[in-house]
Amino acid sequence: MHVPIVPYGGATSIEGHTLAPHGGVCIDMSSMKKIKSLHVEDMDVVVEPGVGWIELNEYLKPHGLFFPLDPGPGATIGGMCATRCSGSLAVRYGTMRDNVINLQVVLPDGDVVKTGSRARKSAAGYDLTRLIIGSEGTLGVITEVTLRLQKLPSRSVVAMCNFQTVKDAADVAIATMHSGIQVSRVELLDEVQIRAINMANGKSLPEVPTLMFEFIGTEAYALEQTLLVQKIAAEHHGSDFVFVEEPNAKEELWKIRKEALWAGFAMEPDRQAMITDVCVPLSRLAECISVSKQLLDASPLTCLVIAHAGDGNFHTFILFDPSQEEEQREAERLNHLMVHTALSMEGTCTGEHGVGTGKMKYLEKELGMESLRTMKRIKAALDPNNIMNPGKLIPPHVCI
């Protein structure tokens, strides 16, 4: 029998990655939580796939190291590899594909494959590591991961600034990246998201488009970068520029950002959220967000915008009542329009959430049929019986 196999990790993915449209067996990886070996001098660690990134960083902290990918709370390393995730620090440290050195993978035929060594770079053959990263469980089951680590920064400064429009805020993010400043995070929150944060946390932040920055380095360097960005912000109608260096104050600011989705539910507790994830070339970010905001503001649904503005990636939380068919259709319409807006600007339908079942319908327009046929050939070669997480990533109409 050819029984489908669906790997399951932290269950934080949102594009239907762990659905079982053809039935089968779910392999729960969440109990594989061992940190197998830490190499402090080499700045790498070998872990099992069920280790959470938050727990990993707690383990690494006494050693002065950290793993710089920070997706949603609850995400595990195996799932982060499978979806090629990133997060707010990707603007400085890259995505999952840049931070994985080696994988151990069980292929559909039972073979156990190591995709590389512990060397930080290699030119030996096909890059199997990056083939598996982002494959969403369709090529094999990840059972071990070797991760590249970073030194904990000695100093950091967190800054916030308010703007009259989201375009002004996005323009500052773009100008900051063009200036060559080594910013580690640039996060954009629209006025609706700030309103939600105020409601959820009892805050009284100005309900206007807001940028959050983080700068790391020596005390003098971090402060110098902060002041340079303050000047850039002032040139784009920025106001109320503030920055903090005290650890608890910094942690509180980023806690607010990381809990943005839950804050949205404080506005409308009985709603569900349809979450978009698109990414465009940095030069088109301001235009893409502005066009999207016009569509969202014209809708009767509550929509919150948040962006990893330093690398052109932004999300919208579209709140709707799932019992109301009209509201669900409206949420789907907005999601569809935002994806096509991004694609029209040479962007992608997903910057970090992955394809799953939710984004398959956009891949032909984004990548072309030739690319999809190539993916299908790879899938057929490694998984001829189509047992590994079938019905995901590759659209069903693609033939080879």
C-alpha positions in Angstrom: 0.0 0.0 0.0 1.1 3.5 -0.7 0.2 5.3 2.5 0.6 9.1 2.6 3.0 10.5 5.2 2.4 14.0 6.7 5.2 15.3 8.9 3.9 17.5 11.8 5.9 19.9 14.0 4.9 23.0 15.9 1.6 23.4 14.0 2.2 27.1 13.6 2.1 27.1 9.8 -0.9 28.8 8.2 -1.1 27.6 4.6 -2.4 24.1 5.2 0.9 22.4 5.3 -0.2 19.7 7.7 -3.6 18.9 6.2 -4.2 15.4 5.0 -6.4 15.6 1.8 -5.6 12.0 0.9 -5.6 10.6 4.5 -2.5 8.7 5.6 -0.2 8.7 8.6 0.8 11.8 10.5 4.4 11.7 11.9 4.5 13.9 15.0 8.1 15.2 15.3 7.4 17.5 18.3 8.8 15.0 20.8 12.2 14.9 19.1 13.6 17.7 21.3 17.2 16.8 21.9 20.0 19.3 21.5 22.5 16.7 20.3 25.8 18.7 20.3 26.9 22.3 20.7 30.2 23.4 19.1 30.9 26.8 20.7 34.2 27.4 18.9 32.6 26.5 15.6 29.4 28.5 16.4 27.1 25.7 15.3 24.7 23.3 17.0 23.1 19.9 16.0 19.5 19.5 17.1 16.5 17.3 16.5 13.6 18.8 14.5 11.2 19.2 17.5 13.4 21.7 19.2 11.7 25.1 19.4 13.7 28.2 18.4 12.8 30.0 21.6 13.9 27.0 23.8 17.1 26.7 21.7 18.0 30.3 22.4 17.4 29.9 26.1 19.9 27.0 26.0 22.4 29.0 24.0 22.3 32.2 26.0 24.8 31.2 28.7 27.3 30.4 25.9 27.0 33.9 24.5 25.4 32.6 21.3 21.9 32.7 19.6 20.1 31.4 16.6 18.8 34.5 14.7 15.6 33.3 13.1 12.5 34.4 15.0 9.2 33.3 13.4 6.0 32.9 15.4 6.2 31.6 19.0 5.9 27.8 19.0 7.7 27.2 15.7 10.1 24.2 15.7 13.4 23.9 13.9 12.2 21.1 11.6 9.1 23.0 10.5 11.2 26.2 10.1 13.4 24.3 7.6 10.5 22.7 5.8 8.8 26.1 5.2 12.0 28.1 4.7 10.9 30.6 7.3 12.6 33.8 8.4 11.3 36.6 10.6 12.2 40.1 11.7 15.9 39.5 11.9 16.2 38.2 8.3 17.2 41.6 7.1 20.5 41.2 8.8 21.0 37.4 9.2 19.1 36.0 6.2 16.4 33.3 6.1 16.5 29.6 7.1 18.3 28.7 3.9 21.3 30.9 5.0 21.4 29.5 8.5 21.3 25.7 8.0 24.6 23.9 7.5 23.5 20.3 7.2 20.4 18.2 7.4 19.6 14.5 8.0 16.6 13.4 6.0 14.7 10.2 5.7 13.7 9.8 2.0 10.4 8.1 0.9 12.3 4.9 0.1 13.7 4.7 3.6 17.2 5.9 2.8 18.8 8.2 5.4 20.7 11.0 3.8 23.1 13.6 5.2 23.0 16.7 2.9 26.4 18.0 3.9 29.2 18.2 6.5 29.7 20.7 9.3 31.9 22.9 7.2 30.4 26.4 6.8 30.7 26.2 3.0 31.1 23.6 0.4 31.2 23.2 -3.4 30.8 19.5 -3.3 28.0 18.5 -5.6 24.3 19.5 -5.8 23.1 21.6 -2.9 20.8 19.1 -1.3 20.4 21.1 1.9 18.7 23.9 0.1 16.6 21.5 -2.0 15.1 20.1 1.2 14.7 23.5 2.9 11.4 24.8 1.7 10.2 21.5 0.4 7.4 21.4 3.0 7.7 17.6 3.7 7.1 16.7 0.1 10.6 15.1 -0.4 11.4 13.5 3.0 11.2 13.8 6.7 13.9 16.0 8.5 15.3 14.2 11.5 18.4 16.3 12.4 19.5 19.8 11.7 22.9 21.5 12.0 22.5 25.3 12.5 24.8 28.2 12.1 24.9 30.4 15.2 25.7 34.0 15.9 27.3 35.8 18.8 24.9 37.6 21.1 25.3 41.4 20.4 27.1 43.3 23.1 24.8 46.3 22.7 21.5 47.1 21.0 19.3 50.1 20.7 15.5 49.9 19.8 13.9 52.9 18.2 10.4 53.9 17.2 9.1 56.7 15.0 5.7 57.8 13.8 4.6 58.8 10.3 1.6 60.5 8.6 1.3 57.7 6.0 2.4 54.1 5.4 4.2 55.3 2.3 6.3 57.7 4.4 7.2 54.9 6.8 8.1 52.5 3.9 10.2 55.2 2.2 12.2 55.6 5.4 12.8 51.8 5.6 14.0 51.8 2.0 16.2 54.9 2.6 17.7 53.2 5.7 18.7 50.1 3.7 20.1 52.3 0.9 22.2 54.2 3.4 24.3 51.2 4.3 23.4 51.3 8.0 23.7 47.8 9.5 20.2 47.6 10.9 19.1 44.3 12.4 15.3 44.9 12.3 13.0 47.3 10.5 9.3 46.6 11.3 6.4 48.6 10.0 3.0 48.7 11.8 0.0 50.5 10.3 -2.4 52.7 12.3 -4.9 49.8 12.7 -2.3 47.5 14.2 -1.2 50.2 16.7 -4.8 50.7 17.7 -5.1 46.9 18.3 -1.9 47.0 20.4 -3.3 49.8 22.5 -6.5 47.9 23.1 -4.8 44.6 23.9 -2.0 46.0 26.1 -3.6 49.1 27.7 -1.1 51.3 25.9 -1.6 54.8 24.6 0.7 54.8 21.5 -0.1 57.4 18.8 -2.4 55.5 16.4 -0.5 56.3 13.2 1.9 54.3 10.9 5.0 53.4 13.0 8.4 52.1 12.3 10.4 50.0 14.8 14.2 49.6 14.4 16.9 47.7 16.2 20.6 48.5 15.9 23.4 46.3 17.3 27.1 46.6 17.8 29.3 48.5 20.3 27.6 51.2 22.4 29.0 54.0 20.2 28.2 52.3 16.9 24.6 51.4 17.8 24.0 55.0 19.0 25.6 56.4 15.8 23.4 54.3 13.6 20.3 55.4 15.6 21.1 59.1 15.1 21.6 58.6 11.4 18.2 56.9 11.0 16.6 59.7 13.1 17.9 62.2 10.5 16.5 60.0 7.6 13.1 59.8 9.4 13.0 63.6 9.9 13.5 64.1 6.1 10.4 61.9 5.5 8.0 63.6 7.9 8.8 61.4 10.8 7.9 62.5 14.3 8.2 61.4 18.0 11.5 59.5 17.3 12.4 57.7 20.6 15.0 55.1 21.4 15.7 52.8 24.4 18.7 50.9 25.5 17.5 49.4 28.8 17.0 45.6 28.5 13.5 45.4 30.0 12.2 48.4 27.9 13.6 46.8 24.7 12.1 43.4 25.5 8.7 45.1 26.1 8.7 46.8 22.8 9.5 43.6 20.9 7.0 41.7 22.9 4.3 44.0 21.6 5.5 43.4 18.1 5.7 39.6 18.4 2.1 39.5 19.8 0.7 41.7 17.1 -1.7 39.0 15.7 -3.2 38.3 19.2 -3.6 42.0 19.7 -5.7 42.1 16.5 -8.2 39.6 18.1 -8.6 42.1 21.0 -10.4 44.4 18.5 -12.8 41.7 17.3 -12.6 38.7 19.6 -15.2 36.6 17.7 -13.3 36.9 14.4 -10.8 34.6 12.7 -7.8 36.0 10.8 -6.8 35.3 7.2 -3.1 36.2 7.0 -1.4 37.3 3.8 2.3 37.1 3.2 3.8 38.7 0.1 7.2 40.1 -0.7 8.4 42.5 -3.4 11.7 44.0 -4.4 12.6 46.7 -1.9 12.2 49.5 -4.3 8.5 48.6 -4.8 7.6 48.2 -1.1 6.2 51.6 -0.6 4.1 51.4 -3.7 2.9 47.9 -2.9 1.9 48.7 0.7 0.2 51.9 -0.5 -1.9 50.2 -3.2 -2.7 47.4 -0.7 -3.8 49.8 2.0 -6.2 51.5 -0.5 -7.9 48.1 -1.1 -7.9 47.2 2.6 -9.3 50.6 3.8 -12.1 50.4 1.3 -13.2 47.0 2.7 -15.8 46.6 5.5 -13.5 44.1 7.2 -10.9 45.1 9.8 -7.4 44.7 8.3 -4.1 45.2 10.0 -0.8 45.6 8.2 2.6 44.7 9.5 5.8 44.4 7.6 9.4 43.3 7.7 10.1 46.4 5.8 13.9 46.0 5.5 13.5 43.1 3.0 10.2 44.0 1.3 8.0 41.4 3.1 4.7 42.4 4.6 1.6 40.7 6.0 -2.0 41.7 6.5 -4.3 40.2 9.2 -7.8 40.2 7.7 -10.4 39.7 10.4 -13.7 38.0 9.4 -16.6 36.0 10.8 -16.2 32.4 9.4 -20.0 31.8 9.9 -20.7 34.7 7.4 -20.1 33.5 3.9 -20.0 37.0 2.6 -17.2 38.0 5.0 -15.2 34.9 4.1 -15.5 35.7 0.4 -14.4 39.3 1.1 -11.3 38.1 3.0 -10.4 35.8 0.2 -10.9 38.6 -2.4 -8.6 40.9 -0.4 -6.0 38.1 -0.1 -6.2 37.4 -3.8 -5.8 41.1 -4.7 -2.8 41.6 -2.5 -1.0 38.6 -4.0 -1.7 39.7 -7.5 -0.5 43.2 -6.6 2.8 41.8 -5.4 3.1 39.6 -8.5 2.5 42.6 -10.8 5.5 44.2 -9.1 7.9 41.2 -9.7 7.3 40.0 -6.2 6.2 36.6 -4.7 3.0 35.2 -3.3 4.9 34.2 -0.1 8.0 35.7 1.4 8.2 33.3 4.4 5.0 31.4 5.2 5.4 28.8 2.3 2.9 27.4 -0.2 1.1 24.5 1.4 -2.3 24.3 -0.2 -3.2 27.9 0.2 -0.8 29.5 -2.3 -0.5 26.7 -4.9 -2.9 28.5 -7.2 -0.5 31.4 -7.6 2.7 29.5 -8.5 2.1 29.1 -12.2 1.8 32.9 -12.6 4.8 33.6 -10.4 7.2 30.9 -11.6 5.9 29.6 -15.0 5.0 26.1 -16.0 8.6 25.2 -16.9 9.7 25.7 -13.3 6.7 23.8 -12.0 7.5 20.9 -14.3 11.1 20.9 -13.1 9.8 20.7 -9.5 7.5 17.9 -10.4 10.4 15.9 -12.0 12.4 16.3 -8.8 9.4 15.2 -6.7 8.7 12.2 -9.0 12.4 11.1 -8.9 12.6 11.1 -5.1 9.0 10.2 -4.3 7.6 8.1 -7.3 4.7 6.9 -5.3 3.7 10.4 -4.1 3.5 9.4 -0.5 5.3 12.4 1.1 2.8 15.1 2.1 0.8 14.7 -1.2 -1.4 17.6 -2.4 1.0 20.3 -1.2 3.3 22.8 -2.9 3.1 21.6 -6.6 -0.3 22.3 -8.2 -2.1 19.1 -9.2 -2.5 20.1 -12.9 1.3 20.1 -13.4 2.3 17.1 -15.6 5.7 15.9 -16.8 
